[in-house]
Amino acid sequence: MSQPYPSSGQPAGPLRPPAPVPVRTAVKLMYAGAAVSTVTLIIALALIPAIKAALRTAHPSLTAAQVSDVNTLITLATLFGLAVIAVWLWMARANGQGKNWARTLCTVLFGLATLELIRARPSYRGGYLAHFAVGGHVYSVIHSVFGAVMLGVIVPVLLWLIGLAVVWLLWRPVSSAFFKPRGFTQARASV
């Protein structure tokens, strides 16, 4: 039996070393970030009927168009939640494979998350679980200090701390060698 592509007996290119412990730990933390985001999304989805009921009770004068706007906001928030989970999983996979662009993108995303955390916390109106801007009016529904603190403060800070640990682990000196492009050290040595 013949081989369709004969080989010269040498590997096609230098093999990437196995991921060092800090990178493997960062990948596990990214999976944890995806898990926390998933649980948060499930809780938020479970609260949708209560949010709608509270909104109808607190503001019975809402028109059908305004209720439709609320449904649109809920749909967009759900899609955003799914996108956040997908990004955590994508970054875990790409960083686990040693993609340097993924390490850089993780750092940029962490920077954006930091700006969002700083921006959102001072304007946090504690005690209400949901705020909707409909027709130029802001409606606050479901008064739950525990729920508002959990979903509005603790979960975002927990995800930020996970992101901080991930970025720190990915930029450790022992991790940097793993993210160097293949053949980088050989090309350097031949110069």
N, CA, C and O atoms as a DFTB+ gen file, in Angstrom:
764 C
 N C O
     1  1       0.846      -1.168       0.000
     2  2       0.000       0.000       0.000
     3  2       0.895       1.236       0.000
     4  3       1.857       1.314       0.765
     5  1       0.580       2.182      -0.846
     6  2       1.401       3.380      -0.941
     7  2       0.760       4.530      -0.170
     8  3      -0.454       4.582       0.029
     9  1       1.611       5.434       0.246
    10  2       1.122       6.609       0.951
    11  2       0.751       7.681      -0.072
    12  3       1.510       7.910      -1.015
    13  1      -0.397       8.344       0.089
    14  2      -0.776       9.370      -0.880
    15  2       0.177      10.564      -0.860
    16  3       0.380      11.198      -1.895
    17  1       0.749      10.877       0.264
    18  2       1.674      11.994       0.375
    19  2       2.938      11.502       1.060
    20  3       2.982      11.418       2.288
    21  1       3.946      11.181       0.299
    22  2       5.167      10.682       0.936
    23  2       5.784      11.775       1.801
    24  3       5.760      12.952       1.444
    25  1       6.335      11.372       2.935
    26  2       6.955      12.349       3.825
    27  2       8.457      12.155       3.829
    28  3       8.965      11.081       3.506
    29  1       9.140      13.187       4.192
    30  2      10.592      13.131       4.230
    31  2      11.073      12.585       5.564
    32  3      12.278      12.483       5.792
    33  1      10.150      12.235       6.445
    34  2      10.532      11.716       7.741
    35  2      10.698      12.800       8.778
    36  3      10.896      12.499       9.955
    37  1      10.620      14.079       8.366
    38  2      10.741      15.184       9.310
    39  2       9.368      15.796       9.534
    40  3       8.531      15.811       8.631
    41  1       9.138      16.301      10.743
    42  2       7.840      16.937      10.984
    43  2       7.669      18.169      10.109
    44  3       8.645      18.817       9.733
    45  1       6.422      18.483       9.790
    46  2       6.101      19.616       8.916
    47  2       6.584      20.934       9.509
    48  3       6.950      21.841       8.762
    49  1       6.593      21.054      10.781
    50  2       7.021      22.286      11.442
    51  2       7.243      21.999      12.902
    52  3       6.887      20.928      13.393
    53  1       7.825      22.942      13.594
    54  2       8.053      22.714      15.016
    55  2       6.722      22.579      15.748
    56  3       5.783      23.335      15.498
    57  1       6.655      21.617      16.647
    58  2       5.436      21.402      17.414
    59  2       5.392      22.376      18.584
    60  3       6.416      22.696      19.188
    61  1       4.194      22.834      18.887
    62  2       4.012      23.747      20.016
    63  2       4.158      22.918      21.288
    64  3       3.619      21.816      21.376
    65  1       4.879      23.440      22.264
    66  2       5.003      22.717      23.533
    67  2       3.639      22.651      24.217
    68  3       2.746      23.439      23.905
    69  1       3.480      21.721      25.139
    70  2       2.195      21.669      25.845
    71  2       1.978      22.958      26.650
    72  3       2.929      23.629      27.052
    73  1       0.725      23.274      26.868
    74  2       0.393      24.509      27.593
    75  2       0.934      24.439      29.014
    76  3       0.756      23.436      29.706
    77  1       1.602      25.522      29.448
    78  2       2.090      25.539      30.828
    79  2       0.927      25.644      31.818
    80  3      -0.198      25.963      31.436
    81  1       1.207      25.378      33.065
    82  2       0.173      25.378      34.109
    83  2      -0.606      26.700      34.169
    84  3      -1.831      26.656      34.278
    85  1       0.043      27.875      34.104
    86  2      -0.764      29.110      34.160
    87  2      -1.772      29.220      33.013
    88  3      -2.878      29.722      33.212
    89  1      -1.404      28.761      31.828
    90  2      -2.334      28.825      30.695
    91  2      -3.487      27.842      30.922
    92  3      -4.646      28.176      30.676
    93  1      -3.170      26.642      31.385
    94  2      -4.237      25.663      31.654
    95  2      -5.179      26.181      32.738
    96  3      -6.391      25.982      32.659
    97  1      -4.620      26.845      33.750
    98  2      -5.448      27.419      34.806
    99  2      -6.318      28.548      34.252
   100  3      -7.493      28.658      34.604
   101  1      -5.742      29.384      33.386
   102  2      -6.508      30.474      32.768
   103  2      -7.667      29.913      31.939
   104  3      -8.773      30.452      31.963
   105  1      -7.405      28.834      31.212
   106  2      -8.461      28.212      30.407
   107  2      -9.581      27.694      31.315
   108  3     -10.760      27.867      31.005
   109  1      -9.219      27.067      32.424
   110  2     -10.239      26.582      33.369
   111  2     -11.046      27.755      33.932
   112  3     -12.261      27.650      34.103
   113  1     -10.376      28.861      34.217
   114  2     -11.085      30.039      34.718
   115  2     -12.025      30.610      33.655
   116  3     -13.103      31.107      33.983
   117  1     -11.622      30.541      32.383
   118  2     -12.514      31.015      31.314
   119  2     -13.758      30.133      31.234
   120  3     -14.861      30.633      31.012
   121  1     -13.584      28.829      31.414
   122  2     -14.754      27.946      31.463
   123  2     -15.628      28.280      32.670
   124  3     -16.854      28.209      32.589
   125  1     -14.994      28.646      33.798
   126  2     -15.761      29.065      34.973
   127  2     -16.532      30.356      34.670
   128  3     -17.679      30.508      35.089
   129  1     -15.899      31.285      33.941
   130  2     -16.588      32.511      33.538
   131  2     -17.798      32.203      32.669
   132  3     -18.850      32.826      32.815
   133  1     -17.647      31.248      31.769
   134  2     -18.779      30.840      30.928
   135  2     -19.884      30.219      31.785
   136  3     -21.068      30.458      31.544
   137  1     -19.498      29.431      32.776
   138  2     -20.490      28.792      33.650
   139  2     -21.246      29.837      34.480
   140  3     -22.470      29.769      34.593
   141  1     -20.530      30.792      35.053
   142  2     -21.186      31.859      35.835
   143  2     -22.119      32.661      34.936
   144  3     -23.232      33.000      35.337
   145  1     -21.670      32.961      33.728
   146  2     -22.508      33.711      32.778
   147  2     -23.751      32.908      32.400
   148  3     -24.830      33.476      32.237
   149  1     -23.603      31.590      32.260
   150  2     -24.742      30.726      31.914
   151  2     -25.761      30.712      33.042
   152  3     -26.959      30.858      32.803
   153  1     -25.287      30.538      34.278
   154  2     -26.203      30.529      35.427
   155  2     -26.914      31.872      35.551
   156  3     -28.112      31.920      35.831
   157  1     -26.186      32.948      35.347
   158  2     -26.785      34.283      35.414
   159  2     -27.868      34.451      34.347
   160  3     -28.937      34.998      34.621
   161  1     -27.586      33.979      33.133
   162  2     -28.579      34.076      32.055
   163  2     -29.813      33.243      32.379
   164  3     -30.936      33.685      32.135
   165  1     -29.622      32.052      32.922
   166  2     -30.764      31.196      33.274
   167  2     -31.628      31.871      34.340
   168  3     -32.856      31.858      34.254
   169  1     -30.976      32.459      35.344
   170  2     -31.730      33.166      36.391
   171  2     -32.498      34.337      35.776
   172  3     -33.672      34.546      36.083
   173  1     -31.834      35.093      34.914
   174  2     -32.494      36.236      34.277
   175  2     -33.681      35.785      33.425
   176  3     -34.733      36.425      33.435
   177  1     -33.516      34.693      32.697
   178  2     -34.621      34.180      31.880
   179  2     -35.782      33.711      32.757
   180  3     -36.946      33.895      32.401
   181  1     -35.465      33.113      33.891
   182  2     -36.519      32.658      34.798
   183  2     -37.298      33.826      35.400
   184  3     -38.452      33.670      35.797
   185  1     -36.668      34.983      35.465
   186  2     -37.318      36.167      36.046
   187  2     -38.175      36.947      35.050
   188  3     -38.894      37.865      35.446
   189  1     -38.110      36.601      33.778
   190  2     -38.853      37.368      32.764
   191  2     -40.349      37.445      33.064
   192  3     -40.902      38.544      33.014
   193  1     -41.036      36.344      33.374
   194  2     -42.472      36.477      33.674
   195  2     -42.754      37.406      34.856
   196  3     -43.713      38.176      34.825
   197  1     -41.923      37.333      35.895
   198  2     -42.131      38.202      37.058
   199  2     -41.875      39.662      36.697
   200  3     -42.575      40.556      37.172
   201  1     -40.872      39.899      35.857
   202  2     -40.577      41.271      35.431
   203  2     -41.744      41.833      34.629
   204  3     -42.164      42.970      34.849
   205  1     -42.266      41.040      33.704
   206  2     -43.399      41.503      32.894
   207  2     -44.630      41.753      33.759
   208  3     -45.327      42.750      33.569
   209  1     -44.904      40.855      34.709
   210  2     -46.069      41.022      35.590
   211  2     -45.918      42.270      36.454
   212  3     -46.868      43.035      36.623
   213  1     -44.725      42.471      36.997
   214  2     -44.498      43.651      37.835
   215  2     -44.612      44.930      37.015
   216  3     -45.120      45.940      37.502
   217  1     -44.145      44.889      35.781
   218  2     -44.231      46.061      34.917
   219  2     -45.686      46.387      34.597
   220  3     -46.085      47.551      34.614
   221  1     -46.487      45.341      34.300
   222  2     -47.915      45.566      34.014
   223  2     -48.646      46.085      35.252
   224  3     -49.522      46.943      35.141
   225  1     -48.287      45.568      36.431
   226  2     -48.944      45.996      37.666
   227  2     -48.559      47.425      38.026
   228  3     -49.417      48.233      38.383
   229  1     -47.283      47.732      37.934
   230  2     -46.811      49.063      38.320
   231  2     -47.207      50.138      37.315
   232  3     -47.388      51.301      37.676
   233  1     -47.338      49.743      36.061
   234  2     -47.631      50.716      35.001
   235  2     -48.691      50.144      34.053
   236  3     -48.368      49.759      32.930
   237  1     -49.958      50.084      34.497
   238  2     -51.016      49.489      33.669
   239  2     -51.329      50.304      32.413
   240  3     -52.023      49.815      31.522
   241  1     -50.838      51.515      32.332
   242  2     -51.144      52.362      31.185
   243  2     -50.201      52.111      29.991
   244  3     -50.308      52.794      28.973
   245  1     -49.293      51.152      30.108
   246  2     -48.390      50.876      28.990
   247  2     -49.182      50.406      27.776
   248  3     -50.096      49.590      27.893
   249  1     -48.823      50.927      26.623
   250  2     -49.493      50.534      25.387
   251  2     -48.906      49.223      24.876
   252  3     -47.882      48.755      25.373
   253  1     -49.550      48.646      23.898
   254  2     -49.053      47.396      23.301
   255  2     -47.683      47.614      22.667
   256  3     -46.835      46.722      22.706
   257  1     -47.457      48.785      22.086
   258  2     -46.152      49.098      21.481
   259  2     -45.059      49.166      22.544
   260  3     -43.935      48.714      22.324
   261  1     -45.401      49.735      23.700
   262  2     -44.407      49.816      24.775
   263  2     -44.085      48.431      25.336
   264  3     -42.932      48.142      25.658
   265  1     -45.092      47.584      25.451
   266  2     -44.856      46.204      25.900
   267  2     -44.005      45.471      24.864
   268  3     -43.142      44.670      25.225
   269  1     -44.237      45.736      23.607
   270  2     -43.421      45.145      22.548
   271  2     -41.969      45.607      22.654
   272  3     -41.044      44.833      22.408
   273  1     -41.778      46.878      23.023
   274  2     -40.417      47.392      23.230
   275  2     -39.718      46.630      24.359
   276  3     -38.527      46.334      24.269
   277  1     -40.466      46.316      25.417
   278  2     -39.902      45.542      26.529
   279  2     -39.495      44.150      26.031
   280  3     -38.425      43.651      26.381
   281  1     -40.345      43.533      25.221
   282  2     -40.013      42.211      24.664
   283  2     -38.749      42.282      23.806
   284  3     -37.923      41.370      23.840
   285  1     -38.601      43.342      23.053
   286  2     -37.405      43.528      22.229
   287  2     -36.168      43.671      23.115
   288  3     -35.126      43.080      22.831
   289  1     -36.283      44.453      24.185
   290  2     -35.163      44.618      25.107
   291  2     -34.776      43.291      25.753
   292  3     -33.590      42.999      25.908
   293  1     -35.756      42.496      26.127
   294  2     -35.491      41.191      26.735
   295  2     -34.791      40.276      25.730
   296  3     -33.854      39.560      26.084
   297  1     -35.246      40.300      24.482
   298  2     -34.620      39.477      23.438
   299  2     -33.173      39.902      23.208
   300  3     -32.285      39.055      23.104
   301  1     -32.934      41.206      23.128
   302  2     -31.565      41.698      22.931
   303  2     -30.666      41.351      24.115
   304  3     -29.504      40.989      23.928
   305  1     -31.195      41.458      25.322
   306  2     -30.412      41.101      26.511
   307  2     -30.086      39.612      26.515
   308  3     -28.989      39.221      26.913
   309  1     -31.021      38.784      26.078
   310  2     -30.778      37.338      26.006
   311  2     -29.713      37.025      24.967
   312  3     -28.816      36.220      25.220
   313  1     -29.802      37.648      23.811
   314  2     -28.790      37.426      22.774
   315  2     -27.411      37.893      23.238
   316  3     -26.403      37.243      22.959
   317  1     -27.371      39.010      23.941
   318  2     -26.101      39.498      24.483
   319  2     -25.536      38.496      25.498
   320  3     -24.337      38.218      25.496
   321  1     -26.397      37.960      26.357
   322  2     -25.952      36.956      27.328
   323  2     -25.381      35.722      26.659
   324  3     -24.370      35.182      27.107
   325  1     -26.025      35.269      25.580
   326  2     -25.518      34.118      24.825
   327  2     -24.184      34.440      24.155
   328  3     -23.293      33.593      24.095
   329  1     -24.051      35.666      23.655
   330  2     -22.789      36.077      23.023
   331  2     -21.659      36.110      24.044
   332  3     -20.535      35.722      23.726
   333  1     -21.932      36.562      25.257
   334  2     -20.911      36.599      26.306
   335  2     -20.429      35.175      26.612
   336  3     -19.228      34.935      26.740
   337  1     -21.357      34.251      26.727
   338  2     -20.990      32.845      26.980
   339  2     -20.139      32.312      25.837
   340  3     -19.124      31.656      26.070
   341  1     -20.549      32.590      24.603
   342  2     -19.801      32.119      23.428
   343  2     -18.382      32.694      23.407
   344  3     -17.440      31.989      23.047
   345  1     -18.218      33.958      23.786
   346  2     -16.886      34.578      23.797
   347  2     -16.003      33.923      24.859
   348  3     -14.829      33.655      24.600
   349  1     -16.550      33.660      26.053
   350  2     -15.762      32.956      27.075
   351  2     -15.261      31.620      26.530
   352  3     -14.085      31.291      26.680
   353  1     -16.151      30.850      25.897
   354  2     -15.776      29.527      25.376
   355  2     -14.776      29.639      24.229
   356  3     -13.831      28.855      24.149
   357  1     -14.980      30.602      23.351
   358  2     -14.079      30.817      22.219
   359  2     -12.684      31.197      22.708
   360  3     -11.684      30.674      22.215
   361  1     -12.620      32.105      23.675
   362  2     -11.323      32.538      24.213
   363  2     -10.620      31.388      24.942
   364  3      -9.398      31.257      24.858
   365  1     -11.380      30.562      25.649
   366  2     -10.776      29.416      26.339
   367  2     -10.132      28.477      25.327
   368  3      -9.003      28.025      25.515
   369  1     -10.855      28.192      24.264
   370  2     -10.328      27.279      23.245
   371  2      -9.103      27.876      22.535
   372  3      -8.082      27.206      22.382
   373  1      -9.211      29.115      22.112
   374  2      -8.119      29.738      21.356
   375  2      -6.869      29.917      22.219
   376  3      -5.756      29.677      21.753
   377  1      -7.045      30.333      23.463
   378  2      -5.885      30.497      24.341
   379  2      -5.277      29.145      24.693
   380  3      -4.058      29.025      24.816
   381  1      -6.104      28.147      24.851
   382  2      -5.600      26.804      25.124
   383  2      -4.769      26.254      23.976
   384  3      -3.912      25.394      24.179
   385  1      -5.023      26.749      22.772
   386  2      -4.257      26.337      21.586
   387  2      -3.043      27.225      21.356
   388  3      -2.299      27.018      20.398
   389  1      -2.835      28.209      22.220
   390  2      -1.653      29.064      22.109
   391  2      -1.749      30.170      21.081
   392  3      -0.723      30.634      20.584
   393  1      -2.938      30.598      20.754
   394  2      -3.122      31.678      19.778
   395  2      -2.822      33.019      20.439
   396  3      -3.531      33.439      21.353
   397  1      -1.781      33.679      19.978
   398  2      -1.367      34.942      20.596
   399  2      -2.437      36.024      20.439
   400  3      -2.620      36.836      21.346
   401  1      -3.145      36.054      19.309
   402  2      -4.190      37.042      19.101
   403  2      -5.283      36.883      20.162
   404  3      -5.895      37.869      20.572
   405  1      -5.529      35.650      20.606
   406  2      -6.572      35.410      21.613
   407  2      -6.152      35.978      22.960
   408  3      -6.978      36.515      23.699
   409  1      -4.869      35.859      23.276
   410  2      -4.361      36.426      24.531
   411  2      -4.525      37.952      24.502
   412  3      -4.928      38.558      25.495
   413  1      -4.212      38.557      23.371
   414  2      -4.357      40.002      23.222
   415  2      -5.833      40.406      23.286
   416  3      -6.180      41.387      23.944
   417  1      -6.697      39.656      22.609
   418  2      -8.128      39.963      22.622
   419  2      -8.705      39.813      24.023
   420  3      -9.558      40.605      24.424
   421  1      -8.255      38.814      24.771
   422  2      -8.702      38.669      26.165
   423  2      -8.356      39.912      26.973
   424  3      -9.156      40.380      27.784
   425  1      -7.178      40.433      26.751
   426  2      -6.740      41.621      27.475
   427  2      -7.603      42.826      27.104
   428  3      -7.988      43.604      27.978
   429  1      -7.906      42.983      25.832
   430  2      -8.757      44.088      25.376
   431  2     -10.163      43.945      25.963
   432  3     -10.740      44.920      26.445
   433  1     -10.709      42.734      25.921
   434  2     -12.048      42.505      26.472
   435  2     -12.076      42.770      27.972
   436  3     -13.057      43.301      28.492
   437  1     -11.004      42.401      28.667
   438  2     -10.925      42.688      30.098
   439  2     -10.889      44.201      30.338
   440  3     -11.515      44.698      31.274
   441  1     -10.164      44.921      29.502
   442  2     -10.138      46.385      29.616
   443  2     -11.521      46.974      29.425
   444  3     -11.919      47.876      30.163
   445  1     -12.260      46.475      28.443
   446  2     -13.634      46.948      28.222
   447  2     -14.537      46.601      29.402
   448  3     -15.376      47.404      29.809
   449  1     -14.358      45.395      29.948
   450  2     -15.153      44.984      31.113
   451  2     -14.847      45.883      32.311
   452  3     -15.740      46.210      33.093
   453  1     -13.600      46.272      32.446
   454  2     -13.210      47.169      33.539
   455  2     -13.894      48.524      33.386
   456  3     -14.428      49.073      34.349
   457  1     -13.871      49.054      32.171
   458  2     -14.539      50.340      31.927
   459  2     -16.038      50.241      32.193
   460  3     -16.625      51.163      32.759
   461  1     -16.657      49.147      31.796
   462  2     -18.090      48.955      32.019
   463  2     -18.390      48.836      33.509
   464  3     -19.384      49.383      33.987
   465  1     -17.543      48.128      34.243
   466  2     -17.761      47.978      35.684
   467  2     -17.652      49.328      36.387
   468  3     -18.439      49.638      37.281
   469  1     -16.682      50.116      35.980
   470  2     -16.504      51.455      36.569
   471  2     -17.686      52.355      36.199
   472  3     -18.180      53.105      37.042
   473  1     -18.141      52.285      34.945
   474  2     -19.232      53.124      34.476
   475  2     -20.557      52.741      35.126
   476  3     -21.338      53.618      35.495
   477  1     -20.816      51.465      35.269
   478  2     -22.123      51.004      35.733
   479  2     -22.306      51.133      37.242
   480  3     -23.422      51.394      37.691
   481  1     -21.275      50.963      38.024
   482  2     -21.436      50.951      39.484
   483  2     -21.901      52.283      40.052
   484  3     -22.792      52.274      40.902
   485  1     -21.360      53.432      39.644
   486  2     -21.843      54.672      40.256
   487  2     -23.307      54.967      39.950
   488  3     -23.976      55.626      40.746
   489  1     -23.821      54.496      38.818
   490  2     -25.206      54.778      38.463
   491  2     -26.159      53.687      38.939
   492  3     -27.350      53.738      38.632
   493  1     -25.663      52.708      39.679
   494  2     -26.494      51.609      40.158
   495  2     -27.538      52.116      41.137
   496  3     -27.213      52.761      42.134
   497  1     -28.788      51.818      40.840
   498  2     -29.884      52.202      41.725
   499  2     -30.309      50.947      42.480
   500  3     -31.136      50.177      41.992
   501  1     -29.759      50.743      43.643
   502  2     -29.990      49.516      44.406
   503  2     -31.443      49.275      44.733
   504  3     -32.242      50.205      44.843
   505  1     -31.763      48.018      44.885
   506  2     -33.096      47.638      45.307
   507  2     -34.008      47.181      44.187
   508  3     -34.948      46.426      44.437
   509  1     -33.762      47.612      42.966
   510  2     -34.608      47.183      41.860
   511  2     -33.815      46.258      40.954
   512  3     -32.658      46.517      40.622
   513  1     -34.469      45.171      40.564
   514  2     -33.807      44.151      39.771
   515  2     -33.767      44.503      38.294
   516  3     -32.871      44.050      37.582
   517  1     -34.693      45.281      37.828
   518  2     -34.725      45.594      36.401
   519  2     -35.183      47.032      36.192
   520  3     -36.059      47.536      36.895
   521  1     -34.573      47.668      35.220
   522  2     -34.959      49.012      34.794
   523  2     -35.161      48.953      33.290
   524  3     -34.303      48.451      32.563
   525  1     -36.293      49.464      32.820
   526  2     -36.561      49.498      31.388
   527  2     -36.816      50.934      30.975
   528  3     -37.555      51.664      31.636
   529  1     -36.197      51.329      29.877
   530  2     -36.477      52.636      29.300
   531  2     -37.436      52.409      28.140
   532  3     -37.051      51.883      27.096
   533  1     -38.679      52.809      28.334
   534  2     -39.711      52.601      27.325
   535  2     -40.392      53.934      27.061
   536  3     -40.914      54.574      27.974
   537  1     -40.379      54.335      25.817
   538  2     -41.049      55.576      25.438
   539  2     -40.519      56.798      26.169
   540  3     -41.279      57.713      26.486
   541  1     -39.223      56.817      26.435
   542  2     -38.616      57.954      27.101
   543  2     -38.770      57.961      28.615
   544  3     -38.298      58.886      29.276
   545  1     -39.419      56.949      29.174
   546  2     -39.593      56.854      30.625
   547  2     -38.822      55.634      31.134
   548  3     -38.766      54.607      30.458
   549  1     -38.233      55.747      32.320
   550  2     -37.543      54.617      32.929
   551  2     -38.466      53.995      33.958
   552  3     -38.943      54.668      34.872
   553  1     -38.712      52.704      33.799
   554  2     -39.576      51.970      34.710
   555  2     -38.714      50.997      35.506
   556  3     -37.961      50.213      34.929
   557  1     -38.826      51.048      36.828
   558  2     -38.112      50.129      37.704
   559  2     -39.103      49.087      38.180
   560  3     -40.187      49.420      38.657
   561  1     -38.727      47.820      38.049
   562  2     -39.633      46.736      38.430
   563  2     -38.894      45.717      39.292
   564  3     -37.665      45.647      39.284
   565  1     -39.650      44.950      40.015
   566  2     -39.206      43.894      40.929
   567  2     -38.228      44.449      41.951
   568  3     -37.013      44.441      41.752
   569  1     -38.783      44.924      43.032
   570  2     -37.955      45.443      44.112
   571  2     -37.431      44.254      44.923
   572  3     -38.178      43.613      45.663
   573  1     -36.152      43.978      44.770
   574  2     -35.503      42.884      45.489
   575  2     -34.057      43.285      45.727
   576  3     -33.227      43.235      44.819
   577  1     -33.771      43.679      46.947
   578  2     -32.408      44.105      47.258
   579  2     -31.439      42.945      47.037
   580  3     -30.373      43.129      46.450
   581  1     -31.806      41.751      47.507
   582  2     -30.927      40.591      47.337
   583  2     -30.672      40.311      45.856
   584  3     -29.528      40.121      45.444
   585  1     -31.743      40.286      45.059
   586  2     -31.592      40.011      43.626
   587  2     -30.785      41.083      42.918
   588  3     -29.948      40.790      42.064
   589  1     -31.050      42.328      43.286
   590  2     -30.327      43.432      42.649
   591  2     -28.852      43.395      43.017
   592  3     -27.996      43.652      42.170
   593  1     -28.546      43.082      44.262
   594  2     -27.143      43.015      44.685
   595  2     -26.453      41.830      44.022
   596  3     -25.315      41.952      43.570
   597  1     -27.128      40.685      43.961
   598  2     -26.516      39.492      43.343
   599  2     -26.249      39.722      41.855
   600  3     -25.115      39.579      41.397
   601  1     -27.285      40.075      41.105
   602  2     -27.141      40.206      39.654
   603  2     -26.528      41.534      39.238
   604  3     -25.936      41.629      38.163
   605  1     -26.658      42.552      40.065
   606  2     -26.173      43.866      39.688
   607  2     -24.794      44.211      40.206
   608  3     -24.139      45.104      39.668
   609  1     -24.335      43.513      41.254
   610  2     -23.042      43.848      41.834
   611  2     -22.137      42.619      41.948
   612  3     -21.041      42.607      41.389
   613  1     -22.581      41.601      42.655
   614  2     -21.710      40.459      42.958
   615  2     -21.306      39.703      41.707
   616  3     -20.124      39.407      41.531
   617  1     -22.252      39.381      40.830
   618  2     -21.910      38.624      39.618
   619  2     -20.964      39.410      38.704
   620  3     -19.971      38.846      38.247
   621  1     -21.233      40.690      38.421
   622  2     -20.277      41.430      37.589
   623  2     -18.877      41.523      38.215
   624  3     -17.875      41.415      37.508
   625  1     -18.808      41.721      39.523
   626  2     -17.495      41.794      40.175
   627  2     -16.809      40.429      40.133
   628  3     -15.600      40.350      39.913
   629  1     -17.572      39.356      40.341
   630  2     -16.998      38.007      40.253
   631  2     -16.443      37.744      38.853
   632  3     -15.332      37.230      38.715
   633  1     -17.198      38.089      37.826
   634  2     -16.719      37.899      36.452
   635  2     -15.498      38.773      36.166
   636  3     -14.594      38.354      35.443
   637  1     -15.464      39.979      36.725
   638  2     -14.306      40.852      36.552
   639  2     -13.080      40.245      37.217
   640  3     -11.987      40.280      36.652
   641  1     -13.252      39.689      38.411
   642  2     -12.123      39.051      39.102
   643  2     -11.611      37.831      38.332
   644  3     -10.406      37.589      38.270
   645  1     -12.531      37.070      37.751
   646  2     -12.115      35.941      36.909
   647  2     -11.303      36.464      35.734
   648  3     -10.252      35.912      35.409
   649  1     -11.783      37.522      35.095
   650  2     -11.060      38.119      33.973
   651  2      -9.687      38.628      34.376
   652  3      -8.721      38.461      33.633
   653  1      -9.593      39.244      35.542
   654  2      -8.306      39.726      36.050
   655  2      -7.325      38.572      36.222
   656  3      -6.169      38.667      35.808
   657  1      -7.781      37.494      36.826
   658  2      -6.914      36.325      37.013
   659  2      -6.488      35.733      35.672
   660  3      -5.334      35.341      35.500
   661  1      -7.418      35.669      34.728
   662  2      -7.108      35.125      33.401
   663  2      -6.020      35.953      32.730
   664  3      -5.035      35.400      32.242
   665  1      -6.184      37.259      32.700
   666  2      -5.199      38.127      32.039
   667  2      -3.841      38.014      32.729
   668  3      -2.810      37.931      32.062
   669  1      -3.839      38.011      34.041
   670  2      -2.576      37.888      34.779
   671  2      -1.887      36.567      34.436
   672  3      -0.678      36.540      34.206
   673  1      -2.645      35.478      34.401
   674  2      -2.051      34.165      34.091
   675  2      -1.546      34.097      32.653
   676  3      -0.496      33.510      32.391
   677  1      -2.288      34.693      31.721
   678  2      -1.889      34.619      30.314
   679  2      -0.632      35.426      30.018
   680  3       0.083      35.118      29.065
   681  1      -0.350      36.451      30.811
   682  2       0.821      37.284      30.560
   683  2       1.994      36.973      31.480
   684  3       2.963      37.731      31.526
   685  1       1.914      35.879      32.204
   686  2       3.057      35.449      33.024
   687  2       4.215      35.085      32.097
   688  3       3.973      34.635      30.977
   689  1       5.464      35.266      32.526
   690  2       6.603      34.942      31.665
   691  2       6.593      33.493      31.163
   692  3       6.942      33.234      30.011
   693  1       6.197      32.555      32.020
   694  2       6.179      31.154      31.594
   695  2       5.120      30.916      30.509
   696  3       5.259      29.999      29.699
   697  1       4.064      31.740      30.493
   698  2       3.020      31.611      29.470
   699  2       3.460      32.209      28.143
   700  3       3.036      31.743      27.086
   701  1       4.300      33.226      28.183
   702  2       4.690      33.935      26.963
   703  2       5.366      33.025      25.950
   704  3       5.134      33.163      24.749
   705  1       6.193      32.103      26.408
   706  2       6.859      31.184      25.480
   707  2       5.840      30.335      24.725
   708  3       6.036      30.020      23.552
   709  1       4.767      29.972      25.391
   710  2       3.722      29.157      24.769
   711  2       3.004      29.923      23.660
   712  3       2.531      29.321      22.696
   713  1       2.923      31.231      23.790
   714  2       2.194      32.037      22.815
   715  2       3.067      32.558      21.677
   716  3       2.556      33.207      20.764
   717  1       4.373      32.287      21.710
   718  2       5.227      32.730      20.609
   719  2       4.851      31.953      19.349
   720  3       4.528      30.768      19.422
   721  1       4.892      32.620      18.190
   722  2       4.563      31.922      16.945
   723  2       5.511      30.747      16.712
   724  3       6.679      30.784      17.100
   725  1       4.986      29.708      16.072
   726  2       5.808      28.539      15.763
   727  2       6.975      28.945      14.891
   728  3       6.824      29.748      13.971
   729  1       8.125      28.397      15.178
   730  2       9.315      28.689      14.397
   731  2       9.986      29.986      14.788
   732  3      11.035      30.326      14.240
   733  1       9.393      30.734      15.743
   734  2       9.944      32.022      16.139
   735  2      11.339      31.857      16.720
   736  3      12.240      32.624      16.381
   737  1      11.534      30.869      17.590
   738  2      12.847      30.700      18.222
   739  2      13.866      30.200      17.205
   740  3      15.035      30.578      17.283
   741  1      13.460      29.366      16.258
   742  2      14.402      28.870      15.256
   743  2      14.817      29.979      14.310
   744  3      15.986      30.066      13.934
   745  1      13.870      30.836      13.917
   746  2      14.201      31.942      13.020
   747  2      15.148      32.908      13.719
   748  3      16.051      33.452      13.085
   749  1      14.955      33.130      15.022
   750  2      15.828      34.000      15.804
   751  2      17.235      33.433      15.876
   752  3      18.220      34.164      15.767
   753  1      17.319      32.103      16.064
   754  2      18.637      31.467      16.224
   755  2      19.423      31.504      14.936
   756  3      20.652      31.539      14.987
   757  1      18.776      31.499      13.774
   758  2      19.497      31.477      12.498
   759  2      19.973      32.856      12.082
   760  3      20.761      32.970      11.144
   761  1      19.514      33.920      12.759
   762  2      19.906      35.275      12.402
   763  2      21.276      35.606      12.920
   764  3      21.765      36.715      12.708
